Amino acid sequence: MKNNYYAMLFRMKYINRWALMRNLRPETLSEHTLETAFIAHCLAIIAKNRFSEEINPDRVAVTALFHDTAEVITGDLPTPVKYYNEDIKSAYKNIEATAENKLLELIPEDLRDAFIPYYQPDEKVEKYVKAADKFSALIKCREELSLGNKEFASAAKSAEKAIKALKLPAADVFLKEFVPAFETALDESIN
């Protein structure tokens, strides 16, 4: 029996992010998702190892892999539009939930329950994925700024403000210990 679930997910590579911005280096949804999963995993490890938090880094990382899969149906709605007002925010949440349910329906019934926690994570897991998502945005913005694209200056400030507003100790550590390295050259990173 043919199943379209993974064929749909693999379409993430065709969806470009930052549609309202002039990008010097385009970013696909696939790239963003992988980077978000790497960061989410690290944030959860920091929380577990340095702050003795009860969190499963593997669960957080896999949840991050699925966090934007609905966008294969909805496309990437730019953040300023998505959060313009409560009506639009609420409507988009409903659209996103409908798209996620449609994707879940594509999964064979005997496997579906295993996927539900990634689409409907608990609050703690969701907080780490959200932080990782914001870090991915911050890193993209700083990359564009380093290339001379000043259009990302405001978005960089907003992303950093959103990260700090989460009041997540692991995010503070990641911001201090890992983010500065994104501004170094490859030779500097290896040595």
Disulfide bonds with the S-S distance in Angstrom:
none
